[in-house]
Amino acid sequence: MKPHEPISAGVSQDTPDSTPRAGLSVGRRTVLKTIAAGAVASLAAPYIRPASAAPTQLRALMWEGYLLPDVIAAFEEKHGVTFSPTFFDGNSEAYNKLRVGGTKDFDLVQADGFWPSLYFREKLIRTVDYAKIPATQHLFPVFKPAEFKLLTDATTGSDFGVPFCWGSYGTTYNADVVPAEKAASIELLFDPAYAGRLSTSARFEENIALAGILVATRMGTIDKPRPNGKPFNPYDLTDEELAGVEKLLIEQKPLLLTRYQDNATLAQLLESGAIVAAPEFAQTYRLLLAKKAKGEIDTTFAHTLVPKEGGLGWVDTWLVSSGVPDGATLDVCQSFIDTMITPETMKKVALASGCSTTIDIRALSTPEEQALYLMDRTGELSKMYMFDQPSSTEKWERVWSRMQAA
Amino acid sequence: MKGRWAGRALLGVPTVFLLALFVLPLLSMVVLSFWRTENYHIVQDWNLGNYITLATGGAYVTFLIRSLVMAGVVSLVCILIAWPVSYAIILYGGRYRLLLTLAFAVPFLTGEVLRVIALQGLLGPVGLINAVLMALGSAPLRFIMYTNVASAIGLVYLYLPIVVTVIYLSLLNFDARLIDAAKIFGASPLRAFVEVTWPLNLFGTLIGFVLCFIPCLSATLVPRFLGGANGTLYGMAMAQQFGESGTWALGAAMGVVLFLTSIIAVLLVGMRVDLRRTGFTGFGRG
């Protein structure tokens, strides 16, 4: 439409014999169309926004344990956005969600280990700008892009994630019952001496990977050249190793009281003495230590961070979905990440979730907290095998099902 | 004319509902079951691989047999408990009959997850039962801690209210004067029950059985939280395919097998019953 063009309905104003009524007449259909268009526009308006417009909602696919209501509320108020989290348990679950259109449903995503690089390869997440996330300057050196390569695209050098929390899948054990030298090995989890007093998580990937490290150690294949020419990775096992894992996990079944589904159950089982050892992310261990310090329990618990055969490790990260365009939404996403990794927030995250932080919060922590949250042990990360995608989920699923049915 | 349109609308809405929310998802599941997955990717490659895996894998047949046995046992236990309970409510409930029946539905006011987790707390090593036993100096009951028995208890707890309600409704519509008639003609109370009350309420009992059997067959939460290392049931294994392992096509094939198994189970139960003798009037008097 040209500027200042008069709006006429049906009859031109130039028509000599046009009456004023005709010039102003508006047909019933036109009215109905206008009303309908107006109604549709008003209904759709909240959902139709230019890409550059400031977002009103920030949608995150994240682990529930990292939700800090007070921090979120302050962020919402400051930026005028509503934070909408969706929670998941394992990486594969989040990956499945993203693959089936989740990049349009989420702005922020969490993942750990090698999963962010897989997401980036499959264009599920996008690059982020560390300059817009100033709190990254507080990262421990081992988690800065110069040393921590898992979140940097080797080709372009662009960063696609920000480290958040880290830990291992070590063994928490009752130190009054289990000697430290036994707890230093994965063999503890398969020791008949503790039959009925062991537990593992219900996560199939980590059960198979951890058993894979032990099987490869026993078979002597852990240090040998691999068929794929790469160093040993417990998430990429040969068929012989997988067969060994299946046998080992079947042998383990009668030794387990149960496979715990959540940390609360694990804490109860350990605290009551029903079980004496279980692999976990050290969150339960820290919870039990806190109870011991308050005098609520008498049992002494200890945690093996990395077993002597090698252990599994993880670094939880914040990622931005590929559905987020450059501009205001990306700025808010990066601002959110920045808020979440400030030392003050990270201290709260550590206390609430029981996780070690990638941000140096030693200045805010007591010597006991520094020891408890492994702040001087970040270097041990290099000895761990990072959480990864199984080389063949189909093969791993068969192993797990056969074990469950045995 | 108006009546015809009303009839069409009344039948049309549920038909569209069933087509959109039942038939279409089921068809998509059937289609997916003939494809395959490869490391979290769906490959549209028509094949029978998933069904061959289910038939020859051994593990999946084991899960199905475990679930059939579990569902059968749990449904029978529910019927055995629900009958005397419903009968007692009918006989002695008086004006509180409905209230007593509704009381059974109270657990439904909370979510299933909450009820299962509460039961885990009750049956577990530090649960109420074992805590009391240990406080009294007895050994804890290991058979209720993370075992198939614990799963069975959980399933009975979850589905008993449904069975009680169904049998109660069946008994409510039963003409009790027939028992009096049987007694007048010399039948003992037991014979009156076996030859009059039971057969005339068999259809309601079967509905209760099926409404318990079918969800038990696909139970996921109960075996996961209560079943322990040896308690994997078919529904739990199927849910695993759609969750962490991402082997959706195999999961879809498992779903199709479960659907067919459920239908066969219902038909097997239905075929052994003469519906007309049970007082079911849907087929007319014949």
Contacts between the chains, C-beta under 8 A, distances in Angstrom:
chain1	res1	chain2	res2	distance
A	89	B	244	7.7
A	90	B	243	7.7
A	90	B	244	4.8
A	92	B	40	6.9
A	92	B	243	7.6
A	92	B	244	4.7
A	92	B	245	7.1
A	92	B	246	5.4
A	93	B	243	5.8
A	93	B	244	6.0
A	95	B	40	6.1
A	95	B	246	7.4
A	96	B	40	6.5
A	96	B	243	7.9
A	96	B	246	5.4
A	99	B	40	6.6
A	196	B	142	7.8
A	202	B	224	7.3
A	203	B	244	7.0
A	204	B	240	7.4
A	204	B	244	6.0
A	204	B	245	6.6
A	205	B	244	7.0
A	253	B	229	4.7
A	253	B	230	6.5
A	254	B	229	7.9
A	256	B	228	7.5
A	256	B	229	4.5
A	257	B	125	7.3
A	257	B	145	6.9
A	257	B	146	6.0
A	257	B	228	7.2
A	258	B	145	7.7
A	258	B	146	3.8
A	258	B	228	4.6
A	258	B	229	6.4
A	259	B	228	7.6
A	259	B	229	6.0
A	261	B	224	6.4
A	261	B	225	6.0
A	265	B	120	7.2
A	265	B	124	7.9
A	268	B	124	7.3
A	268	B	126	5.5
A	269	B	124	7.9
A	269	B	125	6.7
A	269	B	126	7.7
A	271	B	126	7.8
A	272	B	125	5.7
A	272	B	126	4.1
A	274	B	124	7.8
A	274	B	125	3.6
A	274	B	126	6.7
A	274	B	145	7.8
A	389	B	39	7.1
A	389	B	40	7.7
A	390	B	39	7.9
A	392	B	39	6.6
A	393	B	37	7.5
A	393	B	39	5.5
A	393	B	40	6.3
A	393	B	245	5.4
A	393	B	246	5.5
A	393	B	247	6.2
A	394	B	37	6.9
A	394	B	38	7.1
A	394	B	39	7.7
A	394	B	247	5.9
A	394	B	250	7.9
A	396	B	245	7.0
A	397	B	240	7.6
A	397	B	241	7.2
A	397	B	245	4.2
A	397	B	247	5.0
A	397	B	250	7.3
A	398	B	53	7.9
A	398	B	57	6.9
A	398	B	59	7.6
A	400	B	240	7.6
A	400	B	245	7.2
A	401	B	57	7.1
A	401	B	59	4.1
A	401	B	60	6.8
A	401	B	63	7.8
A	401	B	237	6.2
A	401	B	240	7.9
A	402	B	57	7.6
A	402	B	58	7.1
A	402	B	59	4.8
A	404	B	59	6.8
A	404	B	63	7.7
A	404	B	232	4.0
A	404	B	237	6.8
A	405	B	58	6.7
A	405	B	59	3.6
A	405	B	60	7.7
A	405	B	62	4.0
A	405	B	63	6.2
A	405	B	232	6.9
A	406	B	59	8.0
